[in-house]
Amino acid sequence: MQNRFRGVGAWIAVFVVIYMIYSIASGLLFSSTQITYSELVNAVKNREVKEMVISGKNVTATLGVGDESVKVKSQIPSLEVMQNDIGKEIKEQIENGTLKESAYEPKMSWTAVSNIILIILFVVMFVMMFTRRGGGAGGFTRSRAKLDTNNEKVKFIDVAGADEEKGELQEIVEFLKNPAKFVALGARIPKGVLLVGPPGTGKTLLARAVAGEADVPFFSISGSDFVELYVGVGASRVRDMFEQAKKNKPCIIFIDEIDAVGRQRGTGMGGGHDEREQTLNQLLVEMDGFGKNEGIIIMAATNRPDILDPALLRPGRFDRQIVVSVPDLNGRLEILKIHSRNKPLADDVDLAEIAKACAGYSGADIENLMNEAAIFAARRNHTQITRLDIEDANLKVMMGTEKKSRLMTEKEKKLTAYHEAGHAILSHIIDKTTHIHKVSIIPRGGAGGFTMYVPNEDKNYTSKNEILDRIVVMLGGRVAEQIKLDDISTGASNDLQRATELAHKMVTKFGMSDVIGPVSYDEGGEVFIGRDLAHSKNYSEETSALIDKEVKRILLCEYDRAKSLLEQYNSELEAVTNKLIEKETIGTDEFLECFGALEGGKIDAGN
């Protein structure tokens, strides 16, 4: 019904535009000259009037002699006065045929009728515009929260890789199912639950699972849906949302991306009458103000908790925060099982190996990976998803589409091979946390080639020596170019950027510099202009110069270590480079063949 009204409104708008264009054109083509009443009387007496239309006190006449004529307009005092002045002349001319008989009949002009129609159309469009989002004249300020009516409810069994998070949310489910159990013991269930975590980790899915387990109404809305151009609309929508929730309690209200409306107040960005601040104030009042909202659980999700207003996070509002992080190895394996249960997998597919290769992936990333693998299998006319399909899909997700058609000169191909061989060899020698999975000199995305590492195990912490080893591996491509070609290229720009960033964190965030000492100079979190605009660094210019000097020292020291190691393994560097030039892409076994007696073992290269 709503779509039908929108279609009618569109046709009305088109008609109004066409009519306005017609009216303007008619006014330009058929413009009339204005004359006085006395001039009109003289023209009638002189028999210069060919046609005359009287509508109330407005007269439109055609004057002329012979073939020439002109339209004129005039106003008369009244029809009675005109009949007294020239009624006799008009009657004689009508009888003689010089004046049209129908012209004397007073009637409403088309202009008046069209103006009335235009006014009615504008009124109809105005009413439809303000009622398209909801019934009644107040529809514009109605809440946009959607009540989930999906019969296939999400349950906790559909959520993998978040066992601890589900355990905390189980209390909310039990309260919604049996609130008397908690009330009898004097317990107060948290009014709000804030889900914090990176994008794609399943925050919205967890909220839906809570509603599905408790079997209660689930209202969902985005934080940006509250804020509108007109002042006061956001606060009205918050009030209306809670009114709807009270009619359906017990229920859950889920606000996605709450940082869009819950940012810190008093930042000087927008002033005291900012619409966002008014909306936030109303949300604070509804969550824990004078009103009673028993049976209503507020859940929200954000990946920027650092910019939320402190009043939102105090007990009584969002008094429970649940961190939803990226899944570990077991979590990734469970997520893979969920997203592959409706997909035919070949016998060579080992989900445990895939889970190891997906370190750092969120649940959304894993779902995308399996979907891309299914697309690869369909494109290749496979009846089942093979291991090769999943590996190619993983490379596409990580690095972008393979660009075999990009032409590379022999010099560029050789340079890329040395570059990637430098990364791979140093990683194999000193990085004890990963192993080489694939090395390629075929361009992907914006990279000329890539070296894919697979972690041996998930780690929560990283030591100083392990970070230094990572920096050595990052600098390996640049060092290999310098050693073998006596030149350097722009291909190492991203490696240098990541190595510098890691060294800077060692000095300013992790306290791993003997020169700077165990002091943190990290600003913390991402920049929020409203809060950080007027803040300066919390250390002096001398300290800043010392930090820059220490970062440079670390990078130069590890650069020299990478150079020494690659010179020591010169024959292996040549072997890997030649194999890459020959085959363009090599796997683990082909890479290890280049090391002969080492057989994949790693050495302690020292720091």
Secondary structure, DSSP 8 states (H G I E B T S, - for coil): -HHHHHHHHHHHHHHHHHHHHHHHHHHHHT--EE--HHHHHHHHHTT-EEEEEEETTEEEEEE-STT--EEEEEE-S-HHHHHHHHHHHHHHHHHHTSS-SGGGS----HHHHHHHHHHHHHHHHHHHHHHTTSSSGGGGGS---EE---SS---GGG--S-HHHHHHHHHHHHHHH-HHHHHTTT----SEEEEE-STTSSHHHHHHHHHHHHT--EEEEEGGGT--SSTTHHHHHHHHHHHHHHHT-SEEEEEESGGGT-B-S-SSSS-TT-HHHHHHHHHHHHHHSSS--TTEEEEEEES-GGGB-HHHHSTTSS-EEEE-----HHHHHHHHHHHHTTS-B-TT--HHHHHHHTTT--HHHHHHHHHHHHHHHHHTT-SSB-HHHHHHHHHHHHH--B-TTS---HHHHHHHHHHHHHHHHHHHHH-TTEEEEEEE-S-BTTBS-EEEEEESS--S---HHHHHHHHHHHHHHHHHHHHHHS---GGGHHHHHHHHHHHHHHHHTS---TTT-S------S---HHHHTT---SS-HHHHHHHHHHHHHHHHHHHHHHHHHHHHTHHHHHHHHHHHHHHSEEEHHHHHHTTGGGTT-------
